Amino acid sequence: MPLRILVANANTTEAITALCAAAARAAAAPGTEIIPATPRFGPAVISTRVENVIAGHALLELLAEHAGRVEAVVLAVSHDTALEAARQLMPCPVLGMTEAACLVACTVGGRFGLVTLGGVETYRELIGRHGFAVRLSGLEGVAATPQEAVADPGRVEALVGVAVQRLVDGGAEAVVLGGAALAGMASRLPAPVPLLDGMACAVKLAEALAGLNLPRPSAGSLAAPRGRASSGLSPALARLLGG
C-alpha cells in the first residue's frame, strides 16, 4: 500500500495548491502518493493575521475530511497555519512547510536566513515560536505578491535571487524560501549556500515520521480531544472534537 501524504493548502487559490503538489511530487520517494486539497472557504491568499485565523478553521475542516485516509499531512502554507491544532486533531504526523525547512536549515548551516514575499514580521514571530530565533541570521521581504509569483515566476525568481544573496552577505549559511508560492523555485536558483524548499523538506520529513510509526500522544497538550461539545461545525470536524 503506498504512503499517502495529504498536501493541504490553507487558502482557496487552486494554482498555489497545484504548485505545492508539483513540488511535493518532485521530492517524494517512489511509491509515495501526493493528495492535494484546497479548503472550501477562506481567503484567496493569506496576507493578514485575520486571514490566517479564518484559514485555520478552513484548514482544520479540510483535514478532518481526510482523517484516517492518509498517513501524513503537509501544510502547504508558509505561515504553518493551525499547525499545533492540526497535530492535536489528526491521527497521523503533520508537518508545517516553514518549520520543516527551518529544521533542515539547522542541519546544513550554523545560521540561516529566510526570504519571503511581502512583510517579514509574522515570519520573525513564527520562527521564534518554533524555537529557531537563535539560529536566524536575517529576513528578507521581496516586493511581490503570491499571485505575481504564480503569474510571472521569472521576474519574482530574479527578485528572490537578489534577496538570497543579501542574506548570504549577512552571514546566512542556508536560506529558507518562505512562501507556498515559492514552492519548487529553489531548484532553479543558483546560490552559494543550500536553499531550502519548504514543501520538499516537509515531504521528506513526513515520509520519515510515517515510517517511524510513532504512537499518538495520550497525554500532554497534543493529546487528541475527547468529548468536546460544539455547534455549527462540519460533521467531520465535530466528530473529531468529540472523539
C-alpha contacts under 8 A as a table, 3 or more apart, distances in Angstrom:
res1	aa1	res2	aa2	distance
2	P	31	G	5.38
2	P	32	T	5.56
2	P	33	E	6.32
3	L	31	G	6.78
3	L	32	T	4.78
3	L	33	E	5.96
3	L	70	V	7.62
3	L	71	E	6.22
3	L	207	E	7.72
4	R	32	T	5.98
4	R	33	E	4.75
4	R	34	I	6.09
4	R	35	I	6.98
4	R	69	R	7.98
4	R	70	V	5.01
4	R	71	E	5.40
4	R	72	A	6.70
5	I	32	T	7.29
5	I	33	E	6.19
5	I	34	I	5.13
5	I	35	I	6.03
5	I	70	V	5.90
5	I	71	E	6.03
5	I	72	A	4.84
5	I	73	V	5.41
5	I	74	V	6.95
5	I	203	V	7.80
5	I	206	A	7.70
6	L	34	I	6.12
6	L	35	I	4.74
6	L	36	P	5.96
6	L	37	A	7.17
6	L	66	H	7.98
6	L	70	V	6.41
6	L	72	A	6.36
6	L	73	V	4.68
6	L	74	V	6.10
7	V	17	T	7.90
7	V	20	C	7.52
7	V	21	A	6.50
7	V	24	A	7.79
7	V	34	I	6.67
7	V	35	I	5.80
7	V	36	P	4.68
7	V	37	A	6.20
7	V	73	V	6.11
7	V	74	V	4.96
7	V	75	L	6.02
7	V	76	A	6.00
8	A	17	T	7.60
8	A	36	P	6.06
8	A	37	A	5.01
8	A	38	T	6.26
8	A	59	L	7.40
8	A	62	L	7.67
8	A	63	L	7.48
8	A	73	V	7.11
8	A	74	V	6.24
8	A	75	L	5.03
8	A	76	A	5.38
8	A	77	V	8.00
9	N	12	T	7.47
9	N	16	I	7.65
9	N	17	T	5.67
9	N	36	P	7.70
9	N	37	A	6.20
9	N	38	T	5.20
9	N	39	P	6.95
9	N	59	L	7.42
9	N	75	L	6.19
9	N	76	A	4.57
9	N	77	V	5.95
10	A	38	T	6.78
10	A	39	P	6.33
10	A	42	G	7.96
10	A	55	A	5.59
10	A	56	G	7.11
10	A	58	A	6.94
10	A	59	L	5.29
10	A	75	L	7.42
10	A	76	A	6.81
10	A	77	V	5.96
10	A	81	T	7.19
11	N	38	T	6.86
11	N	39	P	6.48
11	N	41	F	7.88
11	N	42	G	6.11
11	N	43	P	5.47
11	N	44	A	5.37
11	N	45	V	5.48
11	N	46	I	6.50
11	N	55	A	6.35
11	N	77	V	7.89
12	T	38	T	5.89
12	T	39	P	5.85
12	T	40	R	7.08
12	T	41	F	6.63
12	T	42	G	6.30
12	T	43	P	6.18
12	T	44	A	4.80
12	T	45	V	7.02
13	T	16	I	5.64
13	T	17	T	6.74
13	T	38	T	7.62
13	T	44	A	5.32
13	T	45	V	6.72
14	E	17	T	4.96
14	E	18	A	6.21
14	E	38	T	6.70
15	A	18	A	5.11
15	A	19	L	6.17
15	A	150	V	7.33
16	I	19	L	4.94
16	I	20	C	6.14
16	I	150	V	7.46
16	I	180	A	6.71
16	I	181	A	5.90
17	T	20	C	5.27
17	T	21	A	6.09
17	T	36	P	6.56
17	T	37	A	6.91
17	T	38	T	6.56
17	T	76	A	7.27
18	A	21	A	5.03
18	A	22	A	6.16
18	A	36	P	7.32
19	L	22	A	5.27
19	L	23	A	6.43
19	L	180	A	7.92
19	L	181	A	7.08
19	L	183	A	6.40
19	L	184	G	7.55
20	C	23	A	5.12
20	C	24	A	6.08
20	C	76	A	6.36
20	C	180	A	6.50
20	C	181	A	7.62
20	C	183	A	5.61
20	C	184	G	7.55
20	C	199	M	6.60
21	A	24	A	4.95
21	A	25	R	6.12
21	A	34	I	6.87
21	A	35	I	7.60
21	A	36	P	5.84
22	A	25	R	5.18
22	A	26	A	6.23
22	A	184	G	7.68
23	A	26	A	5.13
23	A	27	A	6.43
23	A	183	A	5.94
23	A	184	G	5.01
23	A	199	M	6.26
23	A	200	A	6.51
24	A	27	A	5.24
24	A	28	A	6.02
24	A	34	I	6.96
24	A	199	M	5.64
24	A	200	A	5.78
24	A	203	V	6.22
25	R	28	A	5.08
25	R	33	E	7.86
25	R	34	I	6.26
26	A	200	A	7.76
27	A	199	M	7.99
27	A	200	A	5.15
27	A	203	V	6.77
27	A	204	K	7.07
28	A	32	T	6.00
28	A	34	I	7.96
28	A	200	A	7.67
28	A	203	V	6.32
28	A	204	K	6.71
29	A	32	T	5.65
37	A	62	L	7.69
38	T	62	L	7.51
39	P	42	G	7.13
39	P	58	A	5.71
39	P	59	L	6.17
39	P	61	E	7.79
39	P	62	L	5.74
40	R	58	A	7.06
40	R	62	L	7.72
41	F	58	A	6.11
42	G	51	E	7.52
42	G	54	I	6.18
42	G	55	A	5.48
42	G	58	A	6.25
43	P	46	I	6.07
43	P	51	E	5.98
43	P	54	I	7.49
43	P	55	A	6.64
45	V	146	P	7.50
46	I	51	E	5.45
46	I	52	N	5.81
46	I	55	A	7.59
47	S	51	E	6.68
47	S	52	N	7.46
48	T	51	E	5.26
48	T	52	N	6.31
49	R	52	N	5.05
49	R	53	V	6.44
50	V	53	V	5.35
50	V	54	I	6.40
51	E	54	I	5.08
51	E	55	A	5.96
52	N	55	A	5.01
52	N	56	G	6.19
52	N	79	H	7.81
52	N	81	T	6.52
53	V	56	G	5.05
53	V	57	H	6.94
53	V	81	T	7.82
54	I	57	H	5.59
54	I	58	A	6.66
55	A	58	A	4.96
55	A	59	L	5.90
55	A	81	T	7.29
56	G	59	L	5.07
56	G	60	L	6.20
56	G	81	T	5.76
56	G	82	A	5.13
57	H	60	L	5.27
57	H	61	E	6.27
58	A	61	E	5.23
58	A	62	L	6.26
59	L	62	L	5.00
59	L	63	L	6.18
59	L	81	T	7.97
59	L	82	A	7.62
60	L	63	L	5.05
60	L	64	A	6.07
60	L	82	A	7.60
60	L	85	A	7.91
60	L	86	A	6.42
60	L	89	L	7.98
60	L	237	L	7.18
61	E	64	A	5.18
61	E	65	E	6.61
61	E	234	S	6.66
61	E	236	A	7.24
61	E	237	L	5.58
62	L	65	E	5.42
62	L	66	H	7.05
63	L	66	H	5.29
63	L	67	A	6.25
63	L	86	A	7.63
63	L	90	M	7.39
64	A	67	A	5.11
64	A	89	L	7.76
64	A	90	M	7.33
64	A	236	A	5.43
64	A	237	L	5.19
64	A	240	L	7.07
65	E	236	A	5.77
65	E	237	L	7.50
66	H	69	R	5.36
66	H	70	V	6.63
67	A	70	V	6.77
67	A	90	M	6.10
67	A	91	P	6.75
68	G	71	E	7.63
68	G	91	P	6.73
68	G	92	C	7.91
70	V	73	V	7.39
70	V	92	C	7.60
71	E	92	C	5.72
71	E	93	P	7.27
71	E	210	A	6.26
72	A	92	C	5.31
72	A	93	P	4.93
72	A	94	V	5.95
72	A	95	L	7.99
72	A	206	A	6.00
72	A	207	E	7.59
72	A	210	A	6.38
73	V	92	C	7.28
73	V	93	P	6.26
73	V	94	V	4.64
73	V	95	L	6.18
73	V	206	A	7.23
74	V	94	V	5.87
74	V	95	L	4.83
74	V	96	G	5.98
74	V	97	M	6.82
74	V	199	M	7.64
74	V	202	A	6.27
74	V	203	V	6.72
74	V	206	A	7.24
75	L	80	D	6.56
75	L	81	T	7.64
75	L	83	L	7.75
75	L	94	V	7.38
75	L	95	L	6.17
75	L	96	G	5.02
75	L	97	M	6.12
76	A	80	D	7.92
76	A	96	G	7.35
76	A	97	M	6.37
76	A	180	A	6.04
76	A	199	M	7.03
77	V	80	D	5.64
77	V	81	T	6.59
77	V	96	G	7.43
77	V	97	M	6.71
77	V	179	G	7.00
77	V	180	A	5.42
78	S	81	T	7.60
78	S	96	G	7.46
78	S	97	M	5.94
78	S	98	T	5.39
78	S	178	G	5.82
78	S	179	G	4.88
78	S	180	A	5.61
78	S	198	G	7.74
79	H	98	T	7.05
79	H	122	T	7.95
79	H	123	Y	7.23
79	H	126	L	7.24
80	D	83	L	5.53
80	D	96	G	4.90
80	D	97	M	6.54
80	D	98	T	6.39
80	D	99	E	7.27
81	T	96	G	7.91
82	A	85	A	5.30
82	A	86	A	5.94
83	L	86	A	5.06
83	L	87	R	6.23
83	L	94	V	7.40
83	L	95	L	7.50
83	L	96	G	6.35
84	E	87	R	5.10
84	E	88	Q	6.34
84	E	222	L	7.46
85	A	88	Q	5.08
85	A	89	L	6.08
85	A	222	L	7.84
86	A	89	L	4.98
86	A	90	M	5.92
86	A	94	V	6.83
87	R	90	M	5.58
87	R	91	P	7.89
87	R	92	C	7.73
87	R	93	P	6.84
87	R	94	V	5.57
87	R	222	L	6.61
88	Q	221	S	7.68
88	Q	222	L	4.49
88	Q	223	A	5.88
88	Q	224	A	5.28
88	Q	225	P	7.23
89	L	224	A	5.92
89	L	225	P	7.03
89	L	240	L	6.80
89	L	241	L	7.57
90	M	93	P	7.47
90	M	94	V	7.55
90	M	224	A	7.85
91	P	216	R	6.76
92	C	210	A	7.58
92	C	216	R	7.59
93	P	206	A	6.75
93	P	209	L	6.57
93	P	210	A	6.68
94	V	206	A	7.33
95	L	99	E	7.53
95	L	100	A	6.66
95	L	202	A	5.83
95	L	205	L	7.66
95	L	206	A	6.52
96	G	99	E	5.40
96	G	100	A	6.02
96	G	202	A	6.67
97	M	100	A	5.18
97	M	101	A	6.20
97	M	198	G	4.34
97	M	199	M	5.53
97	M	201	C	7.12
97	M	202	A	5.34
98	T	101	A	5.12
98	T	102	C	6.14
98	T	176	V	7.80
98	T	178	G	6.37
98	T	198	G	5.48
99	E	102	C	5.14
99	E	103	L	6.13
99	E	127	I	7.64
99	E	130	H	6.75
99	E	198	G	7.95
100	A	103	L	5.11
100	A	104	V	6.33
100	A	198	G	6.31
100	A	201	C	5.62
100	A	202	A	5.09
100	A	205	L	7.28
101	A	104	V	5.17
101	A	105	A	6.01
101	A	176	V	6.16
101	A	196	L	5.69
101	A	197	D	6.44
101	A	198	G	4.83
101	A	201	C	5.45
101	A	202	A	6.97
102	C	105	A	4.89
102	C	106	C	6.29
102	C	112	F	7.84
102	C	132	F	7.40
102	C	176	V	6.74
103	L	106	C	5.36
103	L	107	T	6.93
104	V	107	T	5.22
104	V	108	V	6.75
104	V	196	L	7.54
104	V	201	C	6.89
105	A	108	V	5.38
105	A	109	G	6.17
105	A	111	R	7.93
105	A	112	F	6.30
105	A	174	A	5.79
105	A	175	V	7.13
105	A	176	V	7.15
105	A	194	P	7.99
105	A	196	L	6.80
106	C	109	G	5.64
106	C	110	G	6.40
106	C	111	R	6.97
106	C	112	F	7.16
106	C	135	R	7.34
107	T	110	G	7.85
108	V	173	E	7.70
108	V	174	A	6.84
108	V	194	P	7.48
109	G	112	F	6.70
109	G	172	A	7.90
109	G	173	E	4.90
109	G	174	A	5.66
110	G	135	R	6.84
110	G	172	A	7.95
110	G	173	E	6.30
111	R	135	R	4.73
111	R	136	L	5.58
111	R	137	S	5.60
111	R	171	G	7.26
111	R	172	A	5.42
111	R	173	E	5.64
111	R	174	A	6.88
112	F	135	R	6.32
112	F	136	L	5.19
112	F	137	S	5.49
112	F	138	G	7.30
112	F	171	G	7.93
112	F	172	A	4.63
112	F	173	E	5.53
112	F	174	A	4.70
112	F	175	V	5.42
112	F	176	V	7.28
113	G	136	L	5.83
113	G	137	S	5.31
113	G	138	G	4.84
113	G	139	L	5.68
113	G	140	E	7.87
113	G	167	L	5.92
113	G	168	V	7.80
113	G	172	A	5.32
113	G	173	E	7.74
113	G	174	A	6.43
113	G	175	V	4.71
113	G	176	V	6.18
114	L	138	G	6.65
114	L	139	L	4.97
114	L	140	E	6.33
114	L	167	L	7.82
114	L	175	V	5.43
114	L	176	V	4.59
114	L	177	L	5.94
114	L	178	G	6.16
115	V	139	L	5.83
115	V	140	E	4.62
115	V	141	G	5.82
115	V	142	V	7.26
115	V	160	V	7.09
115	V	163	A	6.68
115	V	164	V	6.76
115	V	175	V	7.28
115	V	176	V	6.40
115	V	177	L	5.33
115	V	178	G	5.69
116	T	119	G	7.59
116	T	120	V	7.07
116	T	139	L	7.94
116	T	140	E	6.37
116	T	141	G	5.05
116	T	142	V	6.11
116	T	160	V	7.98
116	T	177	L	6.27
116	T	178	G	4.73
116	T	179	G	5.77
117	L	141	G	5.36
117	L	142	V	4.79
117	L	143	A	6.36
117	L	144	A	5.64
117	L	145	T	5.94
117	L	146	P	6.88
117	L	178	G	7.70
117	L	179	G	6.84
118	G	141	G	5.02
118	G	142	V	5.49
118	G	143	A	5.55
118	G	144	A	6.28
118	G	145	T	6.71
119	G	122	T	7.49
119	G	141	G	5.50
119	G	142	V	7.94
120	V	123	Y	5.30
120	V	124	R	6.36
120	V	139	L	6.49
120	V	140	E	6.80
120	V	141	G	5.76
121	E	124	R	4.96
121	E	125	E	6.36
122	T	125	E	5.08
122	T	126	L	6.10
123	Y	126	L	4.79
123	Y	127	I	6.00
124	R	127	I	5.31
124	R	128	G	6.25
124	R	133	A	7.72
124	R	139	L	7.64
125	E	128	G	5.05
125	E	129	R	6.23
126	L	129	R	5.09
126	L	130	H	6.29
127	I	130	H	5.10
127	I	131	G	6.35
127	I	132	F	5.45
127	I	133	A	5.79
128	G	131	G	5.06
128	G	132	F	5.75
128	G	133	A	4.82
129	R	132	F	7.72
131	G	134	V	7.72
132	F	135	R	5.45
132	F	136	L	6.49
133	A	136	L	5.17
137	S	167	L	7.65
137	S	170	G	7.18
137	S	171	G	6.40
137	S	172	A	5.69
138	G	167	L	6.31
138	G	170	G	7.30
138	G	172	A	7.31
139	L	167	L	7.29
140	E	163	A	6.09
140	E	164	V	7.87
140	E	167	L	7.26
141	G	163	A	7.70
142	V	159	L	6.54
142	V	160	V	6.54
142	V	163	A	7.12
144	A	148	E	6.26
144	A	149	A	7.11
144	A	156	V	6.86
145	T	148	E	5.13
145	T	149	A	6.37
146	P	149	A	4.95
146	P	150	V	6.37
146	P	179	G	7.87
146	P	180	A	7.96
146	P	181	A	5.28
146	P	182	L	7.97
147	Q	150	V	5.25
147	Q	151	A	6.20
147	Q	181	A	7.74
148	E	151	A	4.98
148	E	152	D	5.54
148	E	153	P	7.17
148	E	156	V	7.35
149	A	152	D	5.45
149	A	153	P	4.75
149	A	155	R	7.87
149	A	156	V	5.60
149	A	157	E	7.94
149	A	181	A	6.11
149	A	182	L	7.07
150	V	153	P	5.75
150	V	181	A	6.46
152	D	155	R	5.83
152	D	156	V	6.66
153	P	156	V	5.15
153	P	157	E	5.86
154	G	157	E	5.10
154	G	158	A	6.43
155	R	158	A	5.31
155	R	159	L	6.61
156	V	159	L	5.06
156	V	160	V	6.11
157	E	160	V	5.00
157	E	161	G	6.02
157	E	185	M	7.26
157	E	189	L	7.32
158	A	161	G	5.10
158	A	162	V	6.49
159	L	162	V	5.32
159	L	163	A	6.41
160	V	163	A	5.01
160	V	164	V	6.08
161	G	164	V	5.06
161	G	165	Q	6.39
161	G	189	L	6.59
161	G	190	P	7.71
161	G	191	A	7.76
162	V	165	Q	5.25
162	V	166	R	6.45
163	A	166	R	5.08
163	A	167	L	6.40
164	V	167	L	5.16
164	V	168	V	6.29
164	V	175	V	6.89
164	V	191	A	7.54
165	Q	168	V	4.97
165	Q	169	D	6.06
165	Q	191	A	7.45
166	R	169	D	5.03
166	R	170	G	6.21
167	L	170	G	4.94
167	L	171	G	6.52
167	L	172	A	5.52
167	L	175	V	7.53
168	V	171	G	5.22
168	V	172	A	4.60
168	V	173	E	6.54
168	V	174	A	7.78
168	V	175	V	7.90
168	V	192	P	7.87
168	V	193	V	7.51
169	D	172	A	7.21
172	A	175	V	6.62
173	E	193	V	5.77
173	E	194	P	7.37
174	A	193	V	5.32
174	A	194	P	4.94
174	A	195	L	6.04
174	A	196	L	7.40
175	V	193	V	7.21
175	V	194	P	6.39
175	V	195	L	4.94
175	V	196	L	6.06
176	V	195	L	5.89
176	V	196	L	4.68
176	V	197	D	6.51
176	V	198	G	7.33
177	L	182	L	6.56
177	L	183	A	7.89
177	L	186	A	7.31
177	L	195	L	6.98
177	L	196	L	6.07
177	L	197	D	5.76
177	L	198	G	6.89
178	G	182	L	7.13
178	G	197	D	7.90
178	G	198	G	7.09
179	G	182	L	5.19
179	G	183	A	6.98
179	G	198	G	7.95
180	A	183	A	5.36
180	A	198	G	7.86
180	A	199	M	7.92
182	L	185	M	5.48
182	L	186	A	7.91
182	L	197	D	7.93
183	A	186	A	7.55
183	A	197	D	6.25
183	A	198	G	7.04
183	A	199	M	6.38
184	G	187	S	6.35
184	G	188	R	7.75
184	G	197	D	6.66
184	G	199	M	7.88
185	M	188	R	5.42
185	M	189	L	6.65
185	M	197	D	7.50
186	A	189	L	5.45
186	A	195	L	5.70
186	A	196	L	6.68
186	A	197	D	5.90
187	S	190	P	7.97
191	A	194	P	7.07
191	A	195	L	7.26
196	L	200	A	7.83
196	L	201	C	7.08
197	D	200	A	5.42
197	D	201	C	6.20
198	G	201	C	5.21
198	G	202	A	5.95
199	M	202	A	5.15
199	M	203	V	6.05
200	A	203	V	5.29
200	A	204	K	6.33
201	C	204	K	5.40
201	C	205	L	6.22
202	A	205	L	5.14
202	A	206	A	5.89
203	V	206	A	4.96
203	V	207	E	6.18
204	K	207	E	5.18
204	K	208	A	6.37
205	L	208	A	5.01
205	L	209	L	6.12
206	A	209	L	5.14
206	A	210	A	6.00
207	E	210	A	5.22
207	E	211	G	6.16
208	A	211	G	5.08
208	A	212	L	6.34
209	L	212	L	5.07
209	L	213	N	6.64
209	L	214	L	7.42
210	A	213	N	5.35
210	A	214	L	7.73
216	R	223	A	7.47
217	P	220	G	7.24
217	P	222	L	6.55
217	P	223	A	5.11
217	P	224	A	7.49
218	S	222	L	7.90
218	S	223	A	4.81
218	S	224	A	6.91
219	A	222	L	7.21
219	A	223	A	5.17
220	G	223	A	5.65
224	A	243	G	7.45
225	P	228	R	6.77
225	P	240	L	7.26
225	P	241	L	5.46
225	P	242	G	6.82
225	P	243	G	6.05
226	R	240	L	7.91
226	R	241	L	6.15
226	R	242	G	5.12
226	R	243	G	4.38
227	G	241	L	6.74
227	G	242	G	4.25
227	G	243	G	5.85
228	R	241	L	5.36
228	R	242	G	4.84
228	R	243	G	7.67
229	A	238	A	7.93
229	A	241	L	7.39
229	A	242	G	6.53
230	S	233	L	6.93
230	S	238	A	6.56
230	S	241	L	7.91
231	S	238	A	7.86
233	L	237	L	6.35
233	L	238	A	5.79
234	S	237	L	5.37
234	S	238	A	6.11
235	P	238	A	5.11
235	P	239	R	6.11
236	A	239	R	5.18
236	A	240	L	6.50
237	L	240	L	5.28
237	L	241	L	6.31
238	A	241	L	5.13
238	A	242	G	6.18
239	R	242	G	5.08
239	R	243	G	6.20
240	L	243	G	4.99
